Structure formats: C-alpha cells, structure tokens
Amino acid sequence: MTGGTPGARDLGRLDLDKLYAARLLAVRARPFLATALFALHTVESRRVPTMAVDPHWRCYVSPGFVDRTPVEELAGVWVHEVSHLLRDHHGRSDRFAREHGLSGRGERLRMNIAADCEINDDVFGDGLAKPEGAVLPSSLRLPTGRLMEEYLRQFRLGPYTHHLAWLDCGSGSDGLEREWDLGPDGAHGLSAQERDAVRFRVAQGITGRPGTAPKGWQRWAEEVFHPPQPWRELLGAALRSAASGPGAGEDYTYGRPARRSAGLPGVILPSLRRRPPRVCVVIDTSGSVSDAELGSALHEVAAISRAVGGRRDLITVLSCDATTQSVHQLCGAEGIPLVGGGGTDLRTGFTRALRARPAPDVVVVLTDGQTPWPSTRPPCRTVVGLFPRSMPRAYEEDPDYVPDTPPAWARVVEIG
C-alpha cells in the first residue's frame, strides 16, 4: 500500500469510473504490466485502509481512499499493488518467516515495509506519479536496488517506521491473512495455473521489448521466463539439507540466553543459534562446458542465493578450469565473469574454497563431471550440480581417459 494515511470512515460508494481510469493510466505508463493489471478483480471494502491485495489476485479498495486520491496517484497505487503479487511477496514472506522463526503482526508489518522498499525504488516516474506517503528506501536511510529479504536484515521497527503503523497492502504483500480476505474458495480468485500464466505473460512482454522496463523488472522477467525446473528444487533441497547438518551454520549468542541459565542464578549462558550458512560455489569453466550450461550455472547461483535466504554477502563464486581463475563475492549473478576454457581439474577449486576465511559451511560445484576429484572428504558438506552427458567425451590430452564419477561423500543433483 503506497497512498496517504486513511482518513475518516468511508461513507460513499466506490467510484469505479475513477478507479478504472487510473488503471488505464497505469497501463499506458507500464504497458508490460497490462495483463496483470486487468487480471486483478476489484472488491469494494470499507475495512481496508487504502488498497490491498490477496494472494488470489483480488484487489480490495476503500471508497474513501479513491475519493480523496488523485487519478495520477491512484495509477501508481495500481502498479504498486500488482507488483506485490508478481514478485510473490506473500510466498517469500512466509518462507522468510519460517526460516527465521518470525511471528506476529509487527514482523509482518516489517515485511510489508521491506516489500514496499523493493518495489518503490524504481516504480514511479516516467508517467507514474508518486502517491503521498509512499515508502522509499531513502526514507529509512536504506540503499536502493535491494530485495525484500535484504532490506529485512537492515532495519527494525523504530523511530524511522513509527509513522507507518497504518500501512497495510494486504495478505498479498506479507502472507498474513486479513479479516477482509475472501480466501482461496471465495469468488473471483485466480487458480495457481492462472496466476502462473499471468506472470509468464508479463515476463514475455518485458523480455520481448528489452530496454522499456526498469532493470529490477528485467531481472525478475529473466528468472520467470525460464520455466521452473525440477532440478532447481532438488538443488535447493540438497543445499538446505547440507546447510542444516550438525555444526553447519551454528554459533553462540548472548542475545537470547540459554534456558539452562534459569538453573544457575547470576550466570548467563549463551544459547546456540543457527546463522545463515556460508556457501562457496565452484563453477566449471573448462572447454567441455558449453556457453548455455555456463548461463544455466549463473541461474543456479541466483537460486542458491534464494535457498540460503538471500544473503549475497555469504556466497562466494569461483570460476575454475585446470586452475582457479577468479573469485567473486555475489552481488548479482549477471555481473560474474566466468573465465576459463582450458582443461579441467576442480581439485584446485576445492583447495581455494577451503582456504577461505571464514571457511564455507557448504561447497557447491557446478560441473559436467569431467574432472578429477579430491581424494579426501572436505571438512564441510559438498553438493554437486552435474550437467548431464550422454556419454563421456575424450579428455583433452588422453583419449583413453574416463573421468571419475563424483565421490560418494558428495550429494549429486543432475541439472537439466
């Protein structure tokens, strides 16, 4: 929700002419969102502060809010609300809450604010007026261009957010069901297949006309346009399983004293907490790996980032053929240069990864498997994403060479 704070109780009927005129203005300003904007079903509601959405693509609208808001600003609110649904903020909020043990309306408000920051840093301008009270990263002294999950780690409710207590974009923004929601069985909701179809059509519109959408939308469309693949779920599950193993990503904290402290008056014992795991991704850039597979590897890096909660600062990427070519902290997958093209020996990549300080909790290797493997098990969990081969290719200098299969201590997932 981006418009001004709610006023007195709404008494009039919803002005649909004004509301739909604003939607047409939004479509003219952002034509690539037309399919999504027209897919929203409008529901009049006097319990909604302004405008809000639910995960089933219903848009709940306050008549009073429409009356007091200019058409130009309403157009921006339309785009803002549909952006929550396209970017799956409800699903991402639920996952973040589960992974970090968060509950309560305060945390969901914080998720709504973080989701607004992700959307609003590039949604206005170029034909869209900024609504009064729109939440911008700069208003919270936060950087622009980040994802919701990153913003959630950078602020807490406090002096800079107390004026946002009224904010409510609905369950479509944070996953928490509202009293006004019609629910999954209510009228005019979209099925899961219909919601996916809308996202895909919007992504097609963005990728079909490159340069007409902001970079944030272009990145979103690039991910959506690649249809979901089962190996991504397997890779994410393998990574989470490795990261949740005993000793992985564990540390002590005095922020929450251990329960044993109750039995020792005057003594405060630290509790054991699980921190996000540090992940090192080793990408095989040898001549036997195609450009298409390298492109797929970069998509997997983005998926790995999401699997560990979006902490890009905890992910390191190595490109390696016969030697380790380059080391990069993850900022954006599209900005990682993959250098190589020679022979293959990923043992050097393992060596470089394990020398890092602090050491990784998980090493992920993306390769075609035509490489020697370390003779001993690394001290951390290992996940291998294996590009399939119909038959082994000849090794560069030895036509009789047949590479070893990944070792038994590695969790192997076939990619593609």
N, C-alpha and C positions, 0 to 999 in steps of 0.2 A: 504494500500500500504506500503510495507516494504523496497523495494530496494533503491539503491542510487538515488541521485537527478538527474533530467533529464538533458541531455546534449544538443548537437546541434540538429537541426531539422532532423527527421528521413528521410533518402533518399532511403534505400534499402527495399526489400520485407521481409515480416515476415518469419523467419526461423522456419517453423513448425517442422522440424525434431528435432531441438534443444529444442524447446518448449515442444514437446511431450515426448522427452527423459527425460526432467526434471519432467514431470508429472509422468512418470513411476517410477522415483527415489522417488518421493513423496509417491506414492502408496506402494512401497517397505518399506519405512520408517514408514508410517502410514497406514497399510492395512485396519484399521477400517473406514478410510475415502475414500476408493476406489469408492464406489457408488457415493458419492458426487463429487469427482474429475472428474469422467467420465461423470457426468451429466452436467457439465459446457460446454456451447457452446462457442468456441473461435471466436472472432470478431476482425479483424485487424483494428487498428485505429491510425492515426497519431496525433490525438488531445489529446490522453491520455498520461500523463507524463510517466507512467511506466506500471502497470497493474491495472485494476479496474473492479468491478462487478456491476451489477444492480440487483434489487430485483427479476428479472425474470430468473436469473441464466445464464446470458451471461457474459463472461469474455472478456473485451476489452484489447487488448495488443498492446503496442508500438513496432514496429520492431526494432528501435534503442536500446531500453532497452534490448530486447532479445539478440541483437548482442553483447552488452558490458557487459552482466552479465553472470558469470559462471553458468554452469548447476546445480552445487550443491546449489548455492544461489537461482536460479530460482525454484528449488523444494520447498524451504522454502516459496517463494512467493506464489506458488500454494496453499499450505496448509493454508497460512495466508488469502488469498482472499476467499477461500471456507469457512473458519471459520466464516467470517463476515456473510455469508448467513445462515449457520447452526444455528448460535446463534441469528439470527433475529435482527441484529444491526440496520437495516433500520427501522423496526417496532418499536423497543424500543426507537430509537432516536426521531421518530415522536411523540410517546407518551410523552417522557420526555419534548420535546419542547412545546407541547400543555399544559402540566400540569404546566410548569414553565414560560410560556409566552416568550419563546426564539425565535428569528428570526434572519435572516441574515447569510451570508456565514461564518463570524467569529465564530458564535456559532456552525455551522455545522462542521467547521474545528476542533473545540474543541471536538465535539462528535466523530469525526474520530480518533483523538489522544487518547481519553479515550477508544474507542473500541479497538484500537491497543494495548493499555496497558493491557486490559483484555486478549487478545489473546497471546501476545508475551511473557508474563512472564513464559509460560511453553511449547511453541510451538517448540522451537529449541533444538538441541542436539539429541542424540540417532538416528543419521543418517541424521539429517537435519541441514545444515549449516545456520548460522545467516546471512541474507543479510546485505550488507553495508547500514547504515542509519536506521536500524530497531529501532522503538520506543519502549523503555523499561521503565517500571515504575521507575527503579532506575535512569534513565537519567533525570527524572523530580522530583527526590527526593520523590517518592511516594512508599508506601508499595506494595508488590506483593500479588497476590491471591485475588484481589478485582474485583467487577463487574464494567462495564462501568458506571452505574449510580453513584456508589460510587466515582469513580475517578473524575467524572464531578463536584462533590462537593468539591474536594480537590485541584483544580488548576484553574488558569485563564491564558489566553494568555498573555505572558510576556517574560522576559529575557530567561527563560528556553525553550521557544517554538518558538522563532522568527525564528530559523533555519528550522522549519517545515512548513513554509508557502506554500511550494510547494506540500505538502502531499495531495494525493487525491486517495482514494480507491474506489471512485465512489458512486453512489446512494445506492448501496448495503451495504454501511458502515454507512451512516448517514441519508438516506431517502430523500435527496435533489436531484431532477432530474438534470442530466447533459445534455449539448448540444449534446453529442455524443450518448445518450441513444436511443435505438430503440423503447422504450415504450412498454406498455402492448400488443399492437396489432402488434408489429414487429415480424420478423421471428425468429424461433428457441427459443422462450421463453417457459419456463415451466408453466403449469397451476398451480393453487393453490393446486389441488389434487396431481399433480405430485411432487410439492415441499414438501408437507407433507409426501408423500411416501418416498422420498429420506431421509428426516430427520429420519423417523421411521426406515428405513433400516440401517442407520448409528448407531442409538441408539441400535438396535438389535445386531449389530456387537460388540459394546462396552460392553453391558451387558452380551453377550454370552461368552466373554473371559475376565472376571474380572482380573484386575491387569496389563493388557497390555496397558492401556491408562492412561494419567495423571489424577490426581484427578479432575481437572476442567472439563475434558471431561466426567468423570464418573458421576459427579453431573448433568451435562447437560443431559446425556443419561437417568438418573433416572427420571428426570422430563418429558422428551419427551416420554419415554417408557410407562408412564401412560397416556392413551389416554385422550384427552380433555373431561371434563365432564361438563354438563350444570350447575351443582350446583356451580362450581368454578366461572363462570361468574356471577351467581346470588349473590354469597357471596361477590365477588369483588364489584359488583354494590351496594349491601347493605352497604358495608363498606364505599365506596366513598360517598354515599348519606348521611350516618351518619356523616362522617367527614366534609362534606360541609355545614352542617346545621349552622344556625346563631350562632355565638360565638365559633364555633369549629375551633381550629387551627388559631385563629386570634390574631394579635399583632400589636403594633405600631412601626414604624421605621422612623428615620430621614434620612435614606439612599435615600429616594425618597420623597421630601417634598409634602405635600398635595396641591391640586390645590387651596384651599382656601387661601393659603399664598399670592397669587397674589393680593388679595384684602386688605392685611394688610402689607403695606411696613415696612420693618425692622423686621418683625415677621416671624419665620419659624415654621410651624405647621407640626407635623408628619402625615404620611399617614398610613392607615390601610392596612396591608398586610396579606396574608394567608400563614401561615407556615405549614409544614407537620404535621399531627395530631399525637399525642402520643397515642399509642394503647396498651392495656393490653389484652392478650389472656389467658383465663382461660380454661384449658383442664381437662375434667372429667376423672380421672384415677381410678374410682371405679371398683369393681369387675364385674359390669354389662356391662362394655365396653370392647370389645374384643381387642386382640393384633392387628388385622387387622384394626380396627377402630382407634386405637392409632396411627398406622402407617399413616393412612389417615389424622389424625389430624396434624401430622408433615408436610405433604404435604400442608395442608391448611395454616399452619403458613408461609411456603415459599410463597404461593400465596398471603397471606395478606401483606407480606413484599413488593412484587411487586406492589400491589394495592396502597400502600402509597408512591411509588416512590423509593423503595429500601433502605430507611433509617432504617437500622437494629438497630441503637442506639436508635431509638424512639419506639421500640417494646419490651415489657416485657412479658414473658411467665410464668404462674403459673400452677403447677400441683396440683390438688385438688381432694380428695375423701370426707371424712367426715371432714377433716381439710386441711388447705393449707400445702402441703408437701414441695414445693421448689419454688424458684423464680429465674428466669434467664433472663439476657439480651440476645437478639437474636444475635448470631454470625453466626451460621449455624444450620439449623433445625436438621441436623443429629446428632448434638452434645448435644441435650437437653435430659437429663434423665427424664423420666416420672415415678414418684414414686407414689405408692398408692396401690389400690387393696382392700380397705375396703368398708365401707358404703358410702352413698352419701349425701352431704349437701353442695351445691355450694354457699350457703349464706356466708360461711367463705371465699370463693374465692372472692366474691364481696367485702366483708369488707376489705380484704387485698389489693385488686386492688385499691379501692377508697382512701386508706390511703397513697398511694404512693405520693411522692413529687419529681417533679411536678406531678400533678394529670393527669390521662389519659383523652383524649378527647373522646375516644371510648373504650368500653369494648366488646370484642368478646368472647363468650362462646361456646365451642365445647363439646357437651354432648349428651347422649341418652334421656335426659329429665326426668329421674327417680330421681328427686331431689326436695326438697322444694325450693321456690324462695323467694327473698326479698319481704317483704310486702309493701315497698315503692319504688317509682321510683328513680333510681340513678340520680345524678346530671349531668351525661353525657349520650350520646347515647349508646344504647346496641344492639348488633347483636348476635343472637343465631344460631349457626350451629347445626342442630339437626340430630343425627344419627337415622334413622327410626327404629321402632319396629312394627312387625305385630300385636302384642298385648302386653299390659303391663305385665311385669314379676312381680312375687311376691316380695315385699320388703323384705329385709334381715330378719327382725325380726317380721314382721307383714304381714301375708298372705292376709289380707283384705285391705291392704294399696294400694291406687291408687294415683300415684303422680300427682301433679298439672301440667296442661299444661303451657307452657311458658306464662308469663304475656302479656297483650295487649300492654304494652309500649315497648316491645322488637320487633325488626324486626327479623322474623324467616325464615330461609332458610333450607330446608331439604337437607342433604348431602347423596348422594348415591341413 
